[in-house]
Amino acid sequence: MYPWIWRHLPGNAWVKSLIALVLVLAVVYALFQYVFPWAEPLLPFNDVTVDNNGMQAVTP
């Protein structure tokens, strides 16, 4: 896939590198702005199963 993208980018190696960098930054921006906020409520990272009710306080 990456060689296909590289072959289809216009310009010499420097221009291709710059365009590839801009494309990567655009993908990262889209992920952080749209995909991750959409997916965050669907992920179980906030499901906490440990609470303080079962722990004993230790006094020195």
Sequence and secondary structure as in RCSB ss.txt:
>XXXX:A:sequence
MYPWIWRHLPGNAWVKSLIALVLVLAVVYALFQYVFPWAEPLLPFNDVTVDNNGMQAVTP
>XXXX:A:secstr
 HHHHHHHS SSHHHHHHHHHHHHHHHHHHIIIIIHHHHGGGSGGG     STT      
